[in-house]
Amino acid sequence: MRAKPSSLALAFLLIISITSCNFNKQFYHPKALKTPIEISITHDYSGDTLYAMRIVSHKQPPLLITPKGDTIDFDYHIENILFSNKQKDTLHGWFISPRDTVPPKATILFLHGNGGNILSYLSLVFPFVKMGYQAFIFDYSGYGFSSGKPNRGTVLSDANAAVELISQRSDVQGTMLLLYGQSLGGHLAPTVANMNSETIDGVILEGAFSSHKDIAAHSAGFIGKLMVREAYPAKIAVKGLHKPILIIHSINDEVIPVSMGKELFNNANEPKDYLEIDECHICGPLYYADEIDKRISALMKL
């Protein structure tokens, strides 16, 4: 006769299960948005208000307003997009494109990090639009205006849905489609690229971690590694990726160690490039946009 587990053993298993669940939830820190919203955009050095972004509805693009209340017509266009993942969550994103008639250099699909929402990362997209790229940035399930809850399955489903949506646009077809993944999005991007190998032309990873267990171990040692379950580790996914790849990582990254960026680069196939910077975690577009553009152009032969 099989012995029944003791109450102590059951309690221990329950604690392990709850702890493991809590560790896995630490990968996602969504911040929901509710309209109406108005946020001020200030100068990096003087602190002066440059303009305000006003969002009346999640179904409309944002308005850019001067301190005097006048609408600003920038040299790029923001299109509001709502779409669905396979779980039927409603996802929200913005397609941002230059207003001039010159064909875009390429299309960039941004996969953002694990915290905040679309507003947290918008300033990282604009430098590329100003240099002639068109870009799509969206929020994962549970972030910003997107419904649902984030987990390993839904964020992967979200990214795949975004690729499918964007690749079918007439203004994207005929351009190279690049995945730009930052932090959590950087870990996700190689798997998404492999699952959409006929659609994705190149991959850029910035401040990406090598695997869920690796970053858990970095944050919480052996216990963290033990408690976190693995899913689509980037260091394995890049080995199967046969697309041009640029890996960017800061030597001063206090969130994800630069050693993980180097491991991803070592595991990646040619053609590949590695750009080591010295600013904060995923701050590359704010300080190195010209250099990143130059590396992308050389790698992709734009």
PAVEXNU-86408 format. One record per residue (C-alpha): residue in three letters; x, y, z. Coordinates in steps of 0.001 Angstrom, whole numbers, plus 524288, in hexadecimal, padded with zeros to 5 digits. Layout:
N
ALAXYZ ...
//
This chain:
302
MET800008000080000 ARG8056080D627FC47 ALA807BD8160E80805 LYS7FFFE822C18087C PRO8082182F13808B6 SER808F78353281610 SER802AA842408190A LEU81061847E681A83 ALA814208433180CF2 LEU8078F848AC80728 ALA80A07855B280DBE PHE817E3855E28085E LEU8131B852F77FA97 LEU808F085DCC7FBD9 ILE813408678F80027 ILE81C14863967F4D3 SER810D3864FE7EB3A ILE80CDD872737F03C THR81AF5877307F0B3 SER81D88872397E2FB CYS811408790A7DE0C ASN81564885C57E470 PHE82310884D67DE8E ASN81D6D882DC7D0F2 LYS8144488E7D7D277 GLN820008973E7D517 PHE822F9897617C68E TYR817458A03D7C404 HIS814A48ADB57C9B6 PRO8099E8B3337C15B LYS803FA8C0A97C35E ALA7F6348C25B7BE25 LEU7F1828CEFF7B7E9 LYS7E4538D5AE7B8BA THR7DFF48E1447B0C6 PRO7E0018ECAF7B092 ILE7EEAC8EE4B7B25C GLU7F7A38F9F67B11A ILE8062B8F8F27B39D SER810A0903507B224 ILE81CCE901207AA06 THR82818908D47AFCF HIS835A690C957AB1E ASP8400F903197AFD4 TYR848BC90DB27B584 SER840DD91A027B833 GLY834A29130B7BCDD ASP82C3791C577B4DE THR81F77916EF7AF8C LEU820C7914D47A0E3 TYR8132A90FBC79E36 ALA8087C907607A40E MET802FB8FAAD79F0A ARG7F44E8F9E07A084 ILE7ED108ECF579EC6 VAL7DE5C8EE9D79E5C SER7DB138E07E79B38 HIS7E27A8D3C479953 LYS7DBB58D32078C1B GLN7E1FE8DFC47875E PRO7F0308E3BE7850F PRO7F6438ED0E78EEE LEU7F6108FBB678D09 LEU802949037C78EDB ILE80014910BD7951C THR808DA91C8F79741 PRO80990922D67A4E0 LYS8002C92D1B79F76 GLY7F643922B579BA6 ASP7F89E922A478CF6 THR7F8DD915B978599 ILE80661912147807A ASP807E590C37772F8 PHE814A190495773D4 ASP81BC18FEEB7681C TYR8168B8F16F76B25 HIS8091F8EB3A76B87 ILE803A28E2F4776A9 GLU7F9238D90C77327 ASN7F14F8D27777DF7 ILE7EFD18C3B177C4E LEU7E79E8B9BE783B7 PHE7E9778AB43780E7 SER7E7E389E0A7878A ASN7F07A892AD78BAA LYS7EC218847678B09 GLN7E6B38859F798EA LYS7DD7A8903E793B2 ASP7E39589AD879C15 THR7E27C8A84D795F1 LEU7F0128ADF57940C HIS7F36E8BC34791DF GLY7FE938C20F78A1B TRP803508CDAF78230 PHE808D68CD4077477 ILE811F38D8DB772F9 SER816EF8DD17765B6 PRO81DF38E8C375FB0 ARG814DC8F254758E2 ASP81D878F47B74CF7 THR81B9D8EC93740B0 VAL829098E63A740C3 PRO827E08D76474257 PRO82B9A8D33975037 LYS838E18CD0475288 ALA832418C159758DF THR827338BDEE7622A ILE82A8B8BBA777078 LEU821A18B3C277945 PHE824D78B7177876E LEU8236A8ACFB79233 HIS824B18B4E079EAB GLY829338B15C7AC5F ASN821F58ABA17B7FB GLY81DD58B8297BEE0 GLY8150A8C3C37BC34 ASN80DB48C4E57AF62 ILE80E818CAB07A1D4 LEU810A28D86A7A73C SER81CAF8D3BF7AEA5 TYR823808CFF77A1FD LEU81E878D9BD7980C SER82A8F8E27C7993F LEU832E38D6CE79522 VAL82B5C8D58078862 PHE82B558E398783AA PRO83A178E456780B0 PHE8389B8D99A77683 VAL82CA48DFE077045 LYS834588EC9076F1E MET83F008E4F9767F6 GLY835768DFB875DE1 TYR830458D30276399 GLN821EF8D013765D6 ALA81EF98C9237728B PHE8145B8C1C37799B ILE814248C12C7886D PHE809698BA677900B ASP806208B63179DD6 TYR805E98A8047A226 SER7F9AB8A27C7A87F GLY7F6D48A9D07B522 TYR7FF9C8B55B7B1D4 GLY7FAAC8C2E67AE55 PHE7EDA48C1EF7A752 SER7EF5F8B3747A40A SER7E6368A9DC7AAA6 GLY7E9A589CA97B080 LYS7F4B5898797B96E PRO80315896F47B61A ASN809DD889D37B73A ARG8137A881D37AF35 GLY808F187D3D7A5E3 THR80182889E37A3E7 VAL80D44892B57A152 LEU811FC889057970F SER8045F888A47912B ASP803EA8979079189 ALA810C9898D678A34 ASN80CD988EEB77FE4 ALA7FFEC8960077DED ALA807488A2CC77C25 VAL8102E89CC4771E1 GLU804898975476A7C LEU7FD5C8A44E76B09 ILE8089F8ACF0766CF SER80DD68A3FA75C35 GLN800B48A49075527 ARG800B98B363753DF SER803018B8847462A ASP80C2D8C31474B43 VAL814848B8AA751F5 GLN814E58AEDF746E9 GLY820AC8B20E73EA0 THR828778B6E774A51 MET831588AEEB75310 LEU82A818AB3075FBF LEU8336A8ABCA76B95 LEU830978A74B77977 TYR836438B064783C8 GLY8350F8A9FB7911A GLN838EB8B09E79DB3 SER83B068A9857AAAE LEU82F6E8A0117ABDC GLY82C628A2E579D95 GLY83A968A00579A2D HIS83973892B57A074 LEU82CC68906179912 ALA8314E8952078BB7 PRO839C28898678741 THR82E9A87FF8789A2 VAL824F7888D878297 ALA82E7588A3177738 ASN8300087B6E77652 MET821468799477659 ASN81FF1883C076B7F SER82C47880E3763CB GLU825DB88382756A0 THR82165890F575B1E ILE82C3789681763C6 ASP8385D89B8175CC4 GLY8410089F2A76842 VAL8419F89FF977713 ILE846F58AA13780A0 LEU848298A67778EFE GLU84B058B0B279955 GLY84D508ADB57A7A4 ALA847C98A0057A5F2 PHE849338951C7AFE9 SER84DF6887C37ABA1 SER8435887F827B20D HIS838E9880687BC89 LYS840DD877F17C5BD ASP84D5587FA87C342 ILE8475A88CBB7C6E0 ALA84058886A27D27F ALA84D53881457D74D HIS8539488E947D571 SER848F0894EC7DDA8 ALA8467E88A7F7E80C GLY851688808B7E71A PHE84F1B871DF7E718 ILE84172873187ECD5 GLY83D5787C1F7E1E3 LYS84269872CF7D795 LEU83BA6867637DE3D MET82E8686E1C7DF74 VAL82D83873D27D1B8 ARG828F986B2E7C6BB GLU82FB486C927B9AF ALA828E98704D7AD29 TYR82EEE872F479FCC PRO83C92876E97A4C4 ALA8428D8812A79BE7 LYS8501B87B2879CAD ILE84A9786EE879649 ALA8418F8760378CDC VAL84CB187E08786F5 LYS853B68716F7835E GLY8488E86E1577A46 LEU8471987BCF774EF HIS84CB287E0676767 LYS849E588C65765A0 PRO852F989817766F5 ILE8539689B9E7755B LEU858C38A77877CB4 ILE85A9C8A62078B58 ILE85BC28B26E793A4 HIS85F418B2737A210 SER8644E8BC637ABB6 ILE870088B99B7B444 ASN8690A8C1C27BE94 ASP85C4A8BA2F7BDCC GLU857E18B8607CBE9 VAL84C008B0327C844 ILE851788A5D77BF21 PRO8602A8A3337BF61 VAL867F78A5827B30B SER86CC7897737B3C7 MET85F47893137AF43 GLY8601C89BAC7A338 LYS86D7A895EF7A02F GLU86843888187A1D7 LEU85D3088AE87986B PHE866DF8905E78E99 ASN86FD98849478FE1 ASN8646487B6B78DAD ALA85F22882EC781F1 ASN861DF87F6E773C4 GLU867F68883576995 PRO8655D89254764C9 LYS865D1898CF77216 ASP86AE08A50C778BE TYR86CED8A91C786DA LEU86C0F8B70478BF2 GLU8708D8B962799DB ILE86BFD8C64479F9C ASP86DD58CCCC7ACD5 GLU860B88D2B17B07D CYS8552B8CD917B858 HIS84CF08C17A7B5BE ILE8465E8C2447A836 CYS84A358D08F7A68F GLY851098CE1F7998B PRO847668D583790D9 LEU848848E1A179972 TYR8575C8E295798A2 TYR85BDF8D9F678D64 ALA851188DAEF7832C ASP85A818DF0F77857 GLU863F18D3EF77B49 ILE858E88C9FF77C4D ASP853828CED676F4E LYS860FB8CD727692D ARG862718BF8B76E6D ILE854C98BBB8769BD SER8572D8C19875C46 ALA864108BA5675AC2 LEU85EA78AD6D75FB9 MET8524F8AE0575787 LYS858C98B4C374BEB LEU84E9F8BF9174BF5 
//
